[in-house]
Every structure is written in C-alpha cells, then in structure tokens.
Amino acid sequence: MMLLSIFLQTDGGGIGSLGFLVLMIVVMYFFFFRPQMKRQKEDKKFREAISKGQRVVTTSGIHGKILEVKDNTVVIESENTRLKFERTAISKEMSKQYMPKEDKESKKEKKDPKDSKEKKS
C-alpha cells in the first residue's frame, strides 16, 4: 500500500514520472532497437544466401569473387589471390554495387524519363 501511495503523490513525482519513463522506453524501442534487429536479420539473410561466383566486398574493403562457400568461411579471389574469410566479414551494404540490376531497380523508385526532361520553348 505504501508503494502505491508513493506513485500517487501530487508533488511532481508518481504516475507522471512513471509514465514518462515508460514512454521513453517505448520510443527507444521503436527508434533504436527495432530497426537494429531488422538490419541484423537482413544481414544474416544476405550472408546465408551467399553463393559461388557472386561478387562481394568485405568489411575491410576487399573486392572479390567467391570461389568456395563452406559453413562459416568463404574463399574469395581478388587480383589473382585467394583469401579465406569468415562469412560475417562480408558487408551487405558495400556489396550492393554488385547486386543484379533487377534487385536494385525494385528497391529504387522508377522515374519517368519524360518528367525529367525540360520542355524547350
């Protein structure tokens, strides 16, 4: 009963402070934690879909073509050199430049070329 009376005080504390704290937690969840979890799921899905022959970029900036795919490792050929990396070292963000064109186009809004041309008077 004493705990309830502490929250019901009208001198600036109580339910107002508790409500503000709950609101802060909800905002942090939707703006920080949820997008981060979504990004992690997409990265994991990308790394699981890696296949032989695909061009990728590692997190350290090495560009190459995948020669072998094993459980946790990938062999990449870069400038006549074969390098072995962990799957987690392949960057989804930097590898976007090597994605097939249909994947890029589906993610971007297609603009009508007629709209971008200026009318000549």
N, CA, C and O of each residue as an XYZ file, in Angstrom:
484
protein
N       0.822     -1.188      0.000
C       0.000      0.000      0.000
C       0.869      1.257      0.000
O       0.522      2.271     -0.605
N       1.993      1.168      0.684
C       2.872      2.322      0.765
C       3.464      2.642     -0.607
O       3.622      3.813     -0.953
N       3.795      1.609     -1.394
C       4.340      1.799     -2.725
C       3.330      2.501     -3.629
O       3.699      3.370     -4.418
N       2.076      2.130     -3.516
C       1.021      2.768     -4.305
C       0.872      4.230     -3.917
O       0.658      5.077     -4.785
N       0.977      4.538     -2.651
C       0.834      5.928     -2.212
C       2.001      6.785     -2.705
O       1.835      7.985     -2.922
N       3.173      6.183     -2.882
C       4.314      6.929     -3.401
C       4.047      7.337     -4.852
O       4.364      8.461     -5.241
N       3.470      6.441     -5.656
C       3.190      6.743     -7.051
C       2.031      7.725     -7.218
O       1.929      8.388     -8.250
N       1.179      7.821     -6.239
C       0.018      8.697     -6.354
C       0.269     10.083     -5.792
O      -0.665     10.883     -5.731
N       1.468     10.400     -5.384
C       1.776     11.722     -4.846
C       1.577     12.768     -5.936
O       1.795     12.506     -7.119
N       1.165     13.943     -5.519
C       0.898     15.006     -6.485
C       1.992     16.065     -6.519
O       1.825     17.090     -7.181
N       3.085     15.852     -5.838
C       4.148     16.855     -5.783
C       5.195     16.698     -6.885
O       6.380     16.931     -6.644
N       4.785     16.316     -8.063
C       5.687     16.243     -9.200
C       6.207     14.854     -9.490
O       6.742     14.645    -10.579
N       6.093     13.917     -8.620
C       6.587     12.564     -8.858
C       5.419     11.669     -9.195
O       4.408     12.125     -9.729
N       5.556     10.418     -8.888
C       4.444      9.494     -9.013
C       4.196      8.992    -10.408
O       5.128      8.646    -11.134
N       2.928      8.951    -10.782
C       2.495      8.352    -12.037
C       3.040      9.125    -13.238
O       3.338      8.522    -14.269
N       3.172     10.424    -13.124
C       3.720     11.218    -14.223
C       5.136     10.802    -14.565
O       5.485     10.665    -15.738
N       5.943     10.603    -13.552
C       7.338     10.178    -13.784
C       7.386      8.767    -14.349
O       8.179      8.472    -15.243
N       6.546      7.913    -13.832
C       6.496      6.540    -14.321
C       6.032      6.510    -15.776
O       6.575      5.767    -16.594
N       5.029      7.322    -16.089
C       4.526      7.390    -17.457
C       5.588      7.894    -18.420
O       5.721      7.383    -19.532
N       6.345      8.900    -17.988
C       7.420      9.440    -18.817
C       8.492      8.383    -19.064
O       9.001      8.264    -20.179
N       8.834      7.622    -18.039
C       9.834      6.564    -18.165
C       9.361      5.485    -19.146
O      10.132      5.031    -19.991
N       8.109      5.083    -19.034
C       7.552      4.078    -19.941
C       7.540      4.613    -21.377
O       7.866      3.887    -22.317
N       7.168      5.875    -21.540
C       7.154      6.492    -22.868
C       8.556      6.520    -23.471
O       8.719      6.249    -24.661
N       9.561      6.841    -22.674
C      10.945      6.848    -23.166
C      11.373      5.465    -23.617
O      12.035      5.331    -24.646
N      11.013      4.445    -22.875
C      11.373      3.071    -23.235
C      10.701      2.662    -24.544
O      11.332      2.026    -25.388
N       9.448      3.013    -24.718
C       8.718      2.683    -25.950
C       9.344      3.401    -27.146
O       9.527      2.799    -28.203
N       9.668      4.667    -26.987
C      10.292      5.427    -28.075
C      11.648      4.831    -28.431
O      11.964      4.684    -29.611
N      12.445      4.490    -27.439
C      13.754      3.885    -27.695
C      13.600      2.561    -28.438
O      14.393      2.256    -29.329
N      12.593      1.779    -28.083
C      12.373      0.504    -28.760
C      12.090      0.718    -30.239
O      12.692      0.064    -31.091
N      11.168      1.642    -30.549
C      10.769      1.833    -31.938
C      11.805      2.563    -32.782
O      11.854      2.353    -33.994
N      12.632      3.412    -32.187
C      13.609      4.163    -32.969
C      15.019      3.599    -32.933
O      15.824      3.921    -33.808
N      15.345      2.767    -31.949
C      16.699      2.250    -31.845
C      16.770      0.732    -31.964
O      17.463      0.212    -32.838
N      16.073      0.028    -31.108
C      16.212     -1.422    -31.023
C      15.555     -2.143    -32.189
O      16.162     -3.049    -32.760
N      14.355     -1.780    -32.556
C      13.631     -2.460    -33.615
C      14.330     -2.331    -34.973
O      14.503     -3.341    -35.655
N      14.738     -1.124    -35.393
C      15.457     -1.036    -36.676
C      16.778     -1.807    -36.667
O      17.164     -2.389    -37.681
N      17.473     -1.812    -35.526
C      18.725     -2.555    -35.437
C      18.482     -4.057    -35.587
O      19.243     -4.736    -36.276
N      17.443     -4.579    -34.959
C      17.121     -6.002    -35.080
C      16.750     -6.340    -36.527
O      17.124     -7.397    -37.036
N      16.015     -5.445    -37.183
C      15.629     -5.660    -38.579
C      16.860     -5.711    -39.475
O      16.956     -6.575    -40.346
N      17.817     -4.779    -39.267
C      19.050     -4.758    -40.034
C      19.859     -6.032    -39.828
O      20.426     -6.575    -40.776
N      19.909     -6.506    -38.579
C      20.652     -7.731    -38.288
C      20.039     -8.935    -38.990
O      20.763     -9.801    -39.480
N      18.707     -8.997    -39.042
C      18.035    -10.098    -39.734
C      18.332    -10.060    -41.227
O      18.577    -11.100    -41.838
N      18.311     -8.861    -41.823
C      18.606     -8.729    -43.252
C      20.044     -9.128    -43.550
O      20.309     -9.800    -44.547
N      20.982     -8.716    -42.687
C      22.389     -9.080    -42.873
C      22.578    -10.586    -42.776
O      23.318    -11.174    -43.565
N      21.917    -11.208    -41.819
C      22.026    -12.658    -41.649
C      21.464    -13.379    -42.874
O      22.050    -14.352    -43.350
N      20.335    -12.903    -43.378
C      19.717    -13.492    -44.563
C      20.641    -13.342    -45.779
O      20.775    -14.272    -46.574
N      21.274    -12.178    -45.923
C      22.210    -11.940    -47.019
C      23.393    -12.891    -46.937
O      23.791    -13.473    -47.946
N      23.958    -13.055    -45.751
C      25.130    -13.919    -45.589
C      24.799    -15.389    -45.810
O      25.649    -16.153    -46.267
N      23.576    -15.790    -45.491
C      23.171    -17.175    -45.739
C      22.940    -17.434    -47.226
O      23.058    -18.571    -47.681
N      22.614    -16.394    -47.980
C      22.310    -16.539    -49.404
C      23.549    -16.398    -50.287
O      23.441    -16.458    -51.512
N      24.711    -16.213    -49.690
C      25.942    -16.068    -50.468
C      26.196    -17.356    -51.251
O      26.076    -18.462    -50.723
N      26.551    -17.179    -52.527
C      26.790    -18.356    -53.366
C      28.075    -18.200    -54.176
O      28.625    -17.106    -54.304
N      28.529    -19.312    -54.710
C      29.752    -19.348    -55.513
C      29.556    -18.500    -56.766
O      28.500    -18.546    -57.397
N      30.581    -17.727    -57.122
C      30.527    -16.887    -58.313
C      30.027    -15.478    -58.053
O      30.131    -14.621    -58.931
N      29.501    -15.222    -56.897
C      28.964    -13.910    -56.555
C      30.104    -12.944    -56.236
O      31.085    -13.328    -55.599
N      29.976    -11.691    -56.678
C      30.969    -10.667    -56.362
C      30.541     -9.960    -55.091
O      29.380     -9.581    -54.937
N      31.499     -9.783    -54.173
C      31.204     -9.190    -52.867
C      32.324     -8.248    -52.442
O      33.390     -8.197    -53.056
N      32.050     -7.504    -51.372
C      33.042     -6.636    -50.744
C      33.069     -6.990    -49.265
O      32.022     -7.126    -48.633
N      34.267     -7.136    -48.716
C      34.384     -7.456    -47.290
C      34.277     -6.184    -46.466
O      34.309     -5.079    -47.007
N      34.152     -6.346    -45.168
C      34.060     -5.186    -44.282
C      35.359     -4.388    -44.268
O      35.359     -3.209    -43.913
N      36.462     -5.020    -44.652
C      37.741     -4.309    -44.716
C      37.960     -3.657    -46.077
O      38.979     -2.999    -46.286
N      37.018     -3.828    -47.006
C      37.079     -3.152    -48.289
C      37.693     -3.948    -49.418
O      38.005     -3.381    -50.465
N      37.875     -5.235    -49.240
C      38.456     -6.069    -50.299
C      37.350     -6.536    -51.233
O      36.370     -7.140    -50.796
N      37.513     -6.252    -52.522
C      36.547     -6.662    -53.548
C      37.004     -7.987    -54.132
O      38.192     -8.194    -54.377
N      36.054     -8.876    -54.352
C      36.439    -10.151    -54.928
C      35.258    -10.986    -55.355
O      34.100    -10.593    -55.209
N      35.584    -12.159    -55.890
C      34.588    -13.108    -56.377
C      34.681    -14.362    -55.513
O      35.777    -14.840    -55.221
N      33.539    -14.889    -55.109
C      33.518    -16.056    -54.233
C      33.848    -17.315    -55.036
O      33.226    -17.594    -56.062
N      34.839    -18.071    -54.548
C      35.229    -19.326    -55.188
C      34.676    -20.533    -54.453
O      34.280    -21.515    -55.081
N      34.643    -20.470    -53.125
C      34.174    -21.586    -52.290
C      33.315    -21.049    -51.165
O      33.573    -19.972    -50.628
N      32.283    -21.816    -50.812
C      31.443    -21.468    -49.669
C      31.378    -22.677    -48.762
O      30.977    -23.762    -49.184
N      31.772    -22.488    -47.513
C      31.681    -23.550    -46.515
C      30.744    -23.086    -45.413
O      30.092    -22.050    -45.551
N      30.667    -23.835    -44.326
C      29.745    -23.496    -43.247
C      29.931    -22.072    -42.730
O      28.994    -21.274    -42.760
N      31.123    -21.755    -42.260
C      31.375    -20.441    -41.671
C      32.384    -19.613    -42.443
O      32.610    -18.450    -42.111
N      32.993    -20.189    -43.465
C      34.039    -19.472    -44.194
C      33.724    -19.377    -45.677
O      32.901    -20.119    -46.214
N      34.400    -18.446    -46.313
C      34.245    -18.198    -47.744
C      35.639    -17.955    -48.310
O      36.440    -17.252    -47.695
N      35.939    -18.527    -49.472
C      37.198    -18.261    -50.160
C      36.900    -17.274    -51.285
O      36.044    -17.520    -52.135
N      37.621    -16.151    -51.274
C      37.401    -15.089    -52.245
C      38.652    -14.919    -53.094
O      39.771    -14.952    -52.582
N      38.455    -14.738    -54.388
C      39.574    -14.445    -55.285
C      39.584    -12.949    -55.547
O      38.583    -12.363    -55.960
N      40.737    -12.345    -55.299
C      40.890    -10.914    -55.507
C      42.253    -10.662    -56.132
O      43.277    -10.892    -55.488
N      42.284    -10.191    -57.377
C      43.540     -9.892    -58.076
C      44.505    -11.074    -58.043
O      45.646    -10.935    -57.602
N      44.052    -12.227    -58.505
C      44.863    -13.452    -58.594
C      45.349    -13.956    -57.240
O      46.345    -14.675    -57.167
N      44.663    -13.588    -56.183
C      44.997    -14.042    -54.837
C      43.758    -14.644    -54.211
O      42.660    -14.106    -54.345
N      43.935    -15.754    -53.531
C      42.806    -16.392    -52.847
C      42.907    -16.086    -51.358
O      43.942    -16.305    -50.728
N      41.812    -15.578    -50.816
C      41.761    -15.213    -49.404
C      40.590    -15.928    -48.740
O      39.518    -16.068    -49.329
N      40.807    -16.374    -47.516
C      39.760    -17.064    -46.772
C      39.225    -16.116    -45.703
O      39.992    -15.577    -44.905
N      37.898    -15.914    -45.690
C      37.244    -15.022    -44.751
C      36.110    -15.737    -44.037
O      35.569    -16.727    -44.529
N      35.768    -15.224    -42.890
C      34.541    -15.641    -42.222
C      33.367    -15.035    -42.980
O      33.504    -13.969    -43.579
N      32.229    -15.694    -42.961
C      31.039    -15.152    -43.639
C      30.650    -13.797    -43.070
O      30.158    -12.932    -43.794
N      30.869    -13.614    -41.783
C      30.481    -12.357    -41.143
C      31.321    -11.177    -41.613
O      30.971    -10.028    -41.345
N      32.429    -11.443    -42.314
C      33.292    -10.365    -42.807
C      32.804     -9.800    -44.133
O      33.416     -8.871    -44.661
N      31.725    -10.330    -44.681
C      31.206     -9.825    -45.949
C      30.138     -8.782    -45.661
O      29.192     -9.035    -44.915
N      30.297     -7.621    -46.254
C      29.418     -6.490    -45.991
C      28.279     -6.434    -46.999
O      28.503     -6.419    -48.209
N      27.080     -6.405    -46.493
C      25.906     -6.295    -47.358
C      25.834     -4.902    -47.978
O      25.551     -4.762    -49.168
N      26.089     -3.879    -47.176
C      25.982     -2.501    -47.648
C      26.967     -2.203    -48.775
O      26.605     -1.578    -49.772
N      28.206     -2.649    -48.618
C      29.222     -2.363    -49.633
C      29.085     -3.274    -50.851
O      29.560     -2.928    -51.932
N      28.448     -4.426    -50.694
C      28.280     -5.360    -51.812
C      27.086     -5.006    -52.690
O      26.855     -5.665    -53.704
N      26.330     -3.990    -52.325
C      25.155     -3.607    -53.113
C      25.512     -3.263    -54.547
O      24.705     -3.473    -55.452
N      26.702     -2.740    -54.767
C      27.094     -2.349    -56.123
C      27.184     -3.532    -57.066
O      27.120     -3.352    -58.282
N      27.329     -4.729    -56.543
C      27.424     -5.936    -57.373
C      26.113     -6.701    -57.468
O      26.055     -7.756    -58.100
N      25.061     -6.181    -56.848
C      23.768     -6.865    -56.907
C      23.226     -6.816    -58.332
O      23.506     -5.866    -59.063
N      22.456     -7.824    -58.736
C      21.846     -7.792    -60.069
C      20.967     -6.565    -60.236
O      20.398     -6.063    -59.266
N      20.858     -6.084    -61.467
C      20.122     -4.844    -61.728
C      18.658     -4.925    -61.327
O      18.102     -3.934    -60.852
N      18.020     -6.071    -61.502
C      16.597     -6.171    -61.157
C      16.380     -5.987    -59.654
O      15.336     -5.482    -59.241
N      17.349     -6.389    -58.834
C      17.231     -6.176    -57.395
C      17.362     -4.700    -57.059
O      16.644     -4.190    -56.199
N      18.278     -4.009    -57.735
C      18.466     -2.579    -57.486
C      17.239     -1.795    -57.916
O      16.789     -0.894    -57.209
N      16.696     -2.143    -59.088
C      15.558     -1.401    -59.612
C      14.310     -1.592    -58.772
O      13.497     -0.675    -58.655
N      14.149     -2.757    -58.191
C      12.964     -2.989    -57.373
C      13.024     -2.186    -56.082
O      11.988     -1.879    -55.492
N      14.230     -1.843    -55.640
C      14.377     -1.082    -54.408
C      14.286      0.416    -54.643
O      13.910      1.166    -53.742
N      14.627      0.858    -55.851
C      14.561      2.281    -56.158
C      13.234      2.587    -56.841
O      12.635      1.734    -57.496
N      12.800      3.813    -56.670
C      11.595      4.229    -57.378
C      11.987      4.546    -58.813
O      12.958      5.255    -59.077
N      11.207      4.001    -59.718
C      11.482      4.257    -61.124
C      10.906      5.620    -61.490
O       9.747      5.921    -61.205
N      11.728      6.423    -62.118
C      11.286      7.743    -62.545
C      11.017      7.709    -64.040
O      11.724      7.039    -64.793
N      10.004      8.427    -64.457
C       9.663      8.518    -65.862
C      10.631      9.488    -66.535
O      10.727     10.638    -66.108
N      11.349      9.061    -67.570
C      12.322      9.945    -68.213
C      11.675     11.181    -68.832
O      12.344     12.200    -69.005
N      10.404     11.113    -69.166
C       9.713     12.263    -69.732
C       9.584     13.379    -68.707
O       9.624     14.556    -69.065
N       9.430     13.026    -67.440
C       9.281     14.022    -66.383
C      10.577     14.775    -66.129
O      10.538     15.939    -65.731
N      11.722     14.143    -66.347
C      12.996     14.774    -66.039
C      13.468     15.717    -67.138
O      14.333     16.560    -66.900
N      12.912     15.583    -68.338
C      13.319     16.464    -69.443
C      12.581     17.790    -69.328
O      11.389     17.843    -69.026
N      13.319     18.842    -69.576
C      12.706     20.154    -69.558
C      12.127     20.441    -70.939
O      12.696     20.056    -71.961
N      11.012     21.108    -70.949
C      10.400     21.481    -72.222
C      11.138     22.671    -72.817
O      11.386     23.672    -72.145
N      11.477     22.540    -74.077
C      12.164     23.635    -74.757
C      11.112     24.565    -75.339
O      10.141     24.119    -75.951
N      11.319     25.884    -75.139
C      10.363     26.848    -75.673
C      10.898     27.552    -76.872
O      10.216     28.400    -77.446
